[in-house]
Amino acid sequence: MSVEARKPEGIGFAAVMWLASRFLVLVAMLGVAPLLSAPPGGIAATADLSVFSAWDSVYYEKIASLGYATADGGEGLVAFFPLFPLAMRGLMVVGVPVLWAGVIVNNLAFFGALVVVYQLVANRHGPGAARWATAALAWCPFSLFGTVIYSEGLFLWLSGAALRAFERREYGQVVLWGGLATATRPTGVALVGAFVITAFRERRPVVAWVASVAAGWGLLLFSLYCWLDFGNPLAFVAAQRFWRPASGFDWRGWGKIILQVFLGQGNVRAGMLKDPWHPVLMVVIGILGGLLWRFRSRLGEVWYGSGVCVLVVLLWLLAGDPLVNGVAIFGSAYLLWRWRRELSFVVVVYGFGGLGLILASGSTISLGRIAYGILPITMALGVAISRAPRWGYPAMGLFAIILVSLSVRFAQHLWAG
C-alpha cells in the first residue's frame, strides 16, 4: 500500500466529506421537511428520529427487535440479510433504542466506507482520484441511504474492506470482511465470484483460492439458518418473490422506464398523450445538446460546460426518477468499461458482476440505490472526474441538489429509491 493512502489526511478528507454531506441530509430531513405540508401519498414530516425510518427500515427494525421467525411477515423477511439488524440488536442490548441503533450503525459504517474508498483509489490512482471518488460516494443522491435505517453504509464499508484486503493479498482479512459482506446484502455473492475469477486469472497461490471461497461464509451461515428455521436453505431467494415476483431481465419494466423518460410518466400512466409538452421538450433538449456539441470549439470551455450543465438539470427536472435509474445502471456500466484497463481486474469483475445481478433480479425497483452499493462504480467515477476535474464541481453540485430532494421525500415517506 502506498504511503499516501496511510497519511492522516485521507481520513481527514473522508471526515470532512462525511460531516458536510450528512449535515446537508440532516438539514433537509429535520429542518426543511417538517416545514412542508403533507404531500399526496406521503405524510407530514416531524423533526424527530422517525424521519430516518421508512419503507425497508421498518423490516430491519422488526428483525432487530423480534428476529425473523417471530416478526410479522415471517419467512418473507429473510429477503433482508442479517448482519445489519444483528448490529442494531447489539446496541439495543445495552439500552440503545431501535431507531438510534439503526442510525448509529449505518452512519458510522458509511464513514468507514468513505475511508476505505479513499485508500483503495489512492493506492492505485493517487490522491486526486481518491478525493473525487470519496466526494462522489459522499454526495451521490443515494448516499441518503448511508444515513437512514438501511444497510447501504454497512455493505459499502465491508465490501470495500474486503476488496482492499484482496488487493493487498491479506487473505485472512479477505475471509473476515468478505464473510461479513455476504451476510449483509445479496450482492455480496458477486464479491466472492470476483475473488475466485481474479485468483484464477492472476494465478494466485492456493491460499488465495481458499480465502476467496471462504469469503462466502456469511451467506453459508445465513443459508444454514434458513434451513434450520424454515426448512429451505435458499429461503432468502424464495423470499425475493415477496418483493420481486419475477426473475431474469425485466424487459417490460425497462421498456416502461424508456417510455417514461421520453414521453413522460403522466402520459405512460394514462396510456395516452395527455401532455404533449414532455416529448416536445425532450426533442428540444436533444437538439440543443446536438448544437452544443457541434459548436463546442467555437463556444469555448466555459460556455460549452455551462450549457451542458443547464441541459442536464433540465433533463433531470423533466424526466426525474426514470432518468436517474437508467443512468445509474447503464452509465455505471459505461464507466466500468471505459476505465476497465486502469481499474484493477477484481474491481472490474465485481462491478460488472454486481450490475449483472441487478439486471437479472426481475425488477426495475430501487435500481439506483442498489447500484450505488456497488463500490467499483464510485471508484470508476472518481478516476473519470480526476481526468477532467472541471466537470467534478458541477457534478457534485447537482448531486447535492438531488440529495436534498431525496432526503425531503424520504422524510415525507415518499418513494426515494
C-alpha positions in Angstrom: 0.0 0.0 0.0 1.3 3.5 -0.9 2.4 5.9 1.8 -0.2 8.4 0.5 -3.1 6.2 1.5 -1.7 5.8 5.0 -1.5 9.6 5.6 -3.9 11.1 8.2 -5.3 13.5 5.5 -7.0 10.5 3.8 -9.1 10.0 7.0 -9.4 13.8 7.4 -10.8 14.3 3.9 -13.2 11.5 4.4 -14.3 13.0 7.7 -14.9 16.4 6.0 -17.0 14.8 3.2 -18.9 12.8 5.7 -19.7 15.7 8.0 -20.6 18.1 5.3 -22.8 15.7 3.3 -24.5 14.3 6.4 -25.1 17.9 7.7 -27.0 18.6 4.4 -29.1 15.5 4.8 -29.9 16.4 8.4 -30.9 19.9 7.5 -33.2 18.6 4.7 -34.8 15.9 6.8 -35.0 17.7 10.2 -35.2 21.3 9.1 -36.8 21.6 5.7 -39.2 18.6 5.5 -41.1 19.4 8.8 -41.9 22.9 7.4 -43.7 21.4 4.4 -47.3 20.2 4.4 -48.1 16.5 3.8 -47.8 15.7 0.0 -50.2 13.5 -1.8 -49.3 9.9 -0.9 -47.0 11.0 1.9 -47.1 12.3 5.4 -46.2 15.5 7.2 -42.6 15.0 8.5 -41.8 15.7 12.1 -38.5 17.0 13.4 -37.5 13.8 15.2 -35.8 10.5 14.6 -38.8 9.0 12.9 -37.9 10.7 9.6 -35.0 8.2 9.3 -37.4 5.2 9.3 -39.5 4.4 6.2 -40.0 1.7 3.7 -37.4 -1.1 4.3 -36.4 0.5 7.6 -39.5 -1.0 9.2 -38.4 -4.5 8.3 -34.9 -4.1 9.7 -36.4 -2.7 12.9 -38.7 -5.7 13.2 -35.9 -8.2 12.6 -33.6 -6.4 15.1 -36.4 -6.4 17.7 -38.2 -9.7 17.2 -36.0 -11.9 14.9 -37.0 -13.5 11.6 -39.2 -16.3 12.9 -41.3 -14.2 15.3 -41.5 -10.9 13.4 -44.7 -10.1 11.5 -44.1 -11.1 7.9 -42.5 -14.4 8.7 -40.5 -16.1 6.1 -40.7 -13.1 3.7 -38.4 -11.1 5.9 -35.4 -13.4 5.2 -35.0 -11.3 2.0 -33.3 -8.9 4.3 -29.9 -10.2 5.2 -29.0 -10.5 8.9 -25.8 -8.6 9.7 -27.3 -5.1 9.8 -30.2 -6.0 12.2 -27.8 -8.0 14.2 -25.5 -5.0 14.7 -28.6 -2.9 15.6 -29.5 -5.6 18.1 -26.1 -5.4 19.7 -26.7 -1.8 20.5 -30.2 -2.4 21.7 -28.9 -5.0 24.2 -27.1 -2.1 26.0 -30.2 0.1 26.1 -30.0 2.0 22.8 -33.5 2.4 21.2 -34.0 0.7 17.9 -34.2 3.9 15.8 -31.0 5.2 17.3 -29.3 1.8 16.8 -30.1 1.8 13.1 -29.0 5.3 12.5 -25.7 4.9 14.5 -24.7 1.7 12.9 -25.4 2.9 9.3 -23.7 6.3 9.7 -20.6 5.0 11.4 -20.3 2.3 8.8 -20.8 4.9 6.0 -17.9 6.9 7.4 -15.8 3.7 7.3 -16.8 3.2 3.6 -15.5 6.7 2.8 -12.2 6.0 4.4 -11.9 2.7 2.6 -12.7 4.1 -0.9 -10.1 6.8 -0.4 -7.5 4.2 0.4 -8.5 1.9 -2.4 -8.4 4.6 -5.1 -5.3 6.4 -3.7 -3.3 3.2 -3.7 -3.7 2.7 -7.5 -4.6 6.1 -8.9 -3.2 8.7 -6.5 -4.8 11.2 -4.0 -6.5 13.3 -6.7 -8.7 10.4 -7.9 -9.2 9.2 -4.3 -10.6 12.6 -3.3 -13.0 12.7 -6.2 -14.2 9.1 -5.5 -14.7 9.9 -1.8 -16.6 13.0 -2.7 -18.8 11.2 -5.2 -19.6 8.5 -2.6 -20.5 11.1 0.0 -22.5 13.4 -2.2 -24.2 10.9 -4.5 -28.0 11.4 -4.0 -28.3 7.7 -2.9 -25.9 8.4 -0.1 -29.1 9.3 1.7 -29.2 5.5 2.4 -25.9 5.8 4.3 -27.8 7.8 6.9 -31.3 6.4 7.2 -32.1 2.9 8.6 -30.9 0.9 5.6 -27.9 -1.4 5.2 -26.1 0.5 2.4 -23.5 2.1 4.6 -22.6 -1.2 6.3 -22.3 -3.1 3.0 -20.2 -0.4 1.3 -17.8 -0.5 4.2 -17.5 -4.2 4.4 -17.3 -4.9 0.7 -14.7 -2.1 0.3 -12.6 -3.6 3.2 -12.8 -7.0 1.5 -11.6 -5.5 -1.8 -8.8 -3.7 -0.1 -7.6 -6.8 1.7 -7.7 -8.8 -1.6 -5.6 -6.3 -3.4 -3.1 -6.2 -0.6 -3.2 -10.1 -0.6 -4.1 -10.1 3.1 -6.2 -13.3 2.8 -7.2 -13.7 6.4 -8.9 -10.3 6.2 -10.4 -11.3 2.9 -12.2 -14.1 4.7 -13.2 -11.8 7.6 -14.5 -8.8 5.6 -15.9 -10.9 2.7 -17.9 -13.1 5.0 -19.4 -10.1 6.8 -20.3 -8.5 3.5 -22.0 -11.6 2.2 -24.1 -11.6 5.5 -25.2 -8.1 4.8 -26.6 -8.0 1.2 -27.3 -10.5 -1.5 -24.9 -8.7 -3.9 -22.1 -9.9 -1.7 -22.1 -13.1 -3.7 -20.7 -11.1 -6.7 -17.7 -10.2 -4.5 -17.0 -13.9 -3.9 -17.2 -14.6 -7.6 -14.9 -11.7 -8.4 -12.3 -13.1 -5.9 -12.4 -16.6 -7.4 -12.2 -15.3 -11.0 -9.3 -13.0 -10.2 -7.4 -15.7 -8.3 -7.7 -17.9 -11.3 -6.7 -15.2 -13.9 -3.7 -13.9 -11.9 -2.6 -17.4 -10.9 -2.6 -16.6 -7.2 -1.5 -19.2 -4.7 -3.8 -21.8 -3.2 -4.4 -19.7 -0.1 -6.0 -17.1 -2.4 -8.4 -19.7 -3.8 -9.3 -20.9 -0.3 -9.8 -17.4 1.0 -11.9 -16.4 -2.0 -14.3 -19.3 -1.4 -14.3 -19.0 2.3 -15.3 -15.3 2.0 -18.8 -16.6 1.4 -19.1 -17.9 5.0 -21.7 -15.2 5.9 -24.0 -16.4 3.1 -23.4 -20.0 4.1 -24.3 -19.4 7.8 -27.5 -17.5 6.7 -28.4 -20.4 4.4 -27.9 -22.8 7.3 -30.2 -20.7 9.5 -32.9 -20.6 6.8 -32.6 -24.4 6.5 -33.0 -25.0 10.2 -35.8 -22.5 10.8 -37.7 -22.6 7.5 -36.7 -26.0 6.1 -35.3 -24.3 3.0 -31.6 -23.3 2.7 -32.5 -20.9 -0.1 -35.4 -19.3 1.7 -33.8 -15.9 1.2 -34.0 -16.5 -2.6 -37.7 -17.6 -2.4 -38.4 -14.6 -0.2 -37.4 -12.3 -3.0 -40.7 -13.2 -4.6 -42.5 -11.1 -2.0 -40.7 -8.1 -3.4 -39.8 -9.1 -6.9 -42.3 -11.6 -8.3 -40.4 -12.5 -11.4 -36.7 -13.3 -12.2 -34.5 -12.5 -15.2 -34.2 -9.3 -17.2 -37.3 -7.2 -16.8 -38.0 -6.2 -20.4 -41.3 -4.7 -19.7 -40.0 -2.7 -16.7 -37.1 -1.3 -18.8 -39.4 -0.5 -21.7 -41.6 1.4 -19.3 -38.6 3.4 -18.0 -37.6 4.3 -21.5 -41.2 5.5 -22.3 -41.3 7.5 -19.1 -38.1 9.3 -19.9 -39.1 10.3 -23.5 -42.9 10.5 -23.2 -43.4 11.4 -19.5 -44.6 9.5 -16.5 -48.1 11.0 -16.7 -48.5 10.0 -20.3 -47.4 6.5 -19.7 -49.6 6.1 -16.7 -52.6 7.4 -18.7 -51.8 5.3 -21.7 -52.2 8.2 -24.0 -50.5 11.5 -24.9 -52.3 13.8 -22.4 -49.3 16.1 -22.1 -47.6 16.7 -25.4 -45.1 19.2 -23.9 -43.0 16.5 -22.3 -41.9 14.8 -25.6 -41.6 18.2 -27.3 -39.3 19.5 -24.6 -37.2 16.2 -24.8 -36.8 16.9 -28.5 -35.8 20.5 -27.9 -33.2 19.4 -25.3 -31.8 16.9 -27.7 -31.5 19.5 -30.4 -29.8 21.9 -28.1 -27.4 19.2 -26.9 -26.5 18.4 -30.5 -25.9 22.1 -31.3 -23.7 22.4 -28.2 -21.6 19.5 -29.3 -21.4 20.8 -32.9 -20.2 24.2 -31.9 -18.2 23.3 -28.8 -14.9 24.6 -30.2 -16.4 28.0 -31.0 -18.2 28.3 -27.7 -15.1 27.6 -25.6 -14.9 25.5 -22.4 -16.8 27.9 -20.1 -19.8 28.4 -22.3 -19.9 24.8 -23.5 -19.6 23.5 -20.0 -22.3 25.9 -18.7 -24.6 24.8 -21.5 -24.2 21.2 -20.7 -24.8 21.7 -17.0 -28.0 23.6 -17.8 -29.3 20.9 -20.1 -28.5 18.2 -17.6 -30.5 20.0 -14.9 -33.4 20.5 -17.3 -33.3 16.8 -18.2 -33.5 15.8 -14.5 -36.4 18.2 -13.9 -38.2 16.9 -16.9 -37.5 13.1 -16.7 -36.9 12.7 -12.9 -36.5 9.2 -11.3 -36.7 7.1 -14.5 -33.8 9.0 -16.0 -31.8 8.7 -12.7 -32.4 4.9 -12.6 -31.5 4.4 -16.2 -28.3 6.5 -15.9 -27.4 4.7 -12.6 -27.3 1.3 -14.4 -26.1 2.0 -17.9 -24.0 5.0 -17.0 -22.3 2.8 -14.4 -21.7 0.0 -17.0 -20.1 2.6 -19.3 -17.9 3.9 -16.6 -16.6 0.4 -15.7 -16.0 -0.4 -19.4 -14.3 2.9 -20.2 -11.9 2.7 -17.3 -11.5 -1.1 -17.2 -7.8 -1.0 -18.0 -7.0 1.4 -15.2 -9.1 -0.2 -12.5 -7.8 -3.5 -11.0 -9.2 -6.7 -12.5 -11.0 -7.7 -9.3 -12.7 -4.3 -9.1 -14.0 -4.5 -12.7 -15.2 -8.1 -12.3 -17.0 -7.3 -9.1 -18.6 -4.2 -10.6 -19.9 -6.0 -13.7 -21.0 -8.9 -11.6 -23.0 -6.7 -9.3 -24.7 -4.9 -12.2 -25.5 -8.3 -13.7 -27.2 -9.4 -10.5 -29.3 -6.2 -10.6 -30.3 -6.7 -14.2 -31.2 -10.3 -13.6 -33.3 -9.5 -10.5 -36.6 -9.4 -12.4 -37.4 -5.9 -11.4 -36.6 -2.3 -12.0 -37.4 -1.2 -8.4 -34.6 0.6 -6.5 -32.1 0.3 -9.3 -30.1 3.4 -8.5 -29.9 2.7 -4.8 -28.7 -0.9 -5.3 -26.2 0.2 -7.9 -24.9 2.8 -5.5 -24.0 -0.1 -3.2 -21.5 -1.5 -5.7 -18.3 0.3 -4.8 -16.4 -0.1 -8.1 -18.9 2.2 -9.8 -17.9 5.1 -7.5 -14.2 4.2 -7.9 -14.6 4.4 -11.7 -16.4 7.8 -11.4 -13.6 9.1 -9.2 -11.0 8.1 -11.8 -13.1 9.7 -14.6 -13.6 13.0 -12.8 -9.9 13.2 -11.9 -9.1 13.2 -15.6 -11.4 16.2 -16.2 -11.8 17.9 -12.8 -13.7 20.9 -14.2 -16.7 18.7 -14.5 -16.4 17.4 -11.0 -17.7 20.6 -9.2 -20.9 21.0 -11.2 -21.5 17.2 -10.9 -21.2 17.4 -7.1 -23.4 20.4 -7.1 -26.1 18.5 -9.0 -25.6 15.6 -6.7 -26.2 17.8 -3.6 -29.4 19.2 -5.1 -30.9 15.8 -5.8 -29.7 14.6 -2.4 -31.7 17.3 -0.7 -34.7 16.3 -2.8 -34.5 12.6 -2.0 -33.9 13.4 1.7 -37.1 15.5 1.9 -39.1 12.8 0.1 -37.9 10.1 2.3 -38.8 12.1 5.4 -42.3 12.5 4.0 -42.5 8.7 3.3 -42.5 9.3 -0.4 -40.5 6.8 -2.6 -36.9 7.9 -2.8 -35.1 4.8 -4.1 
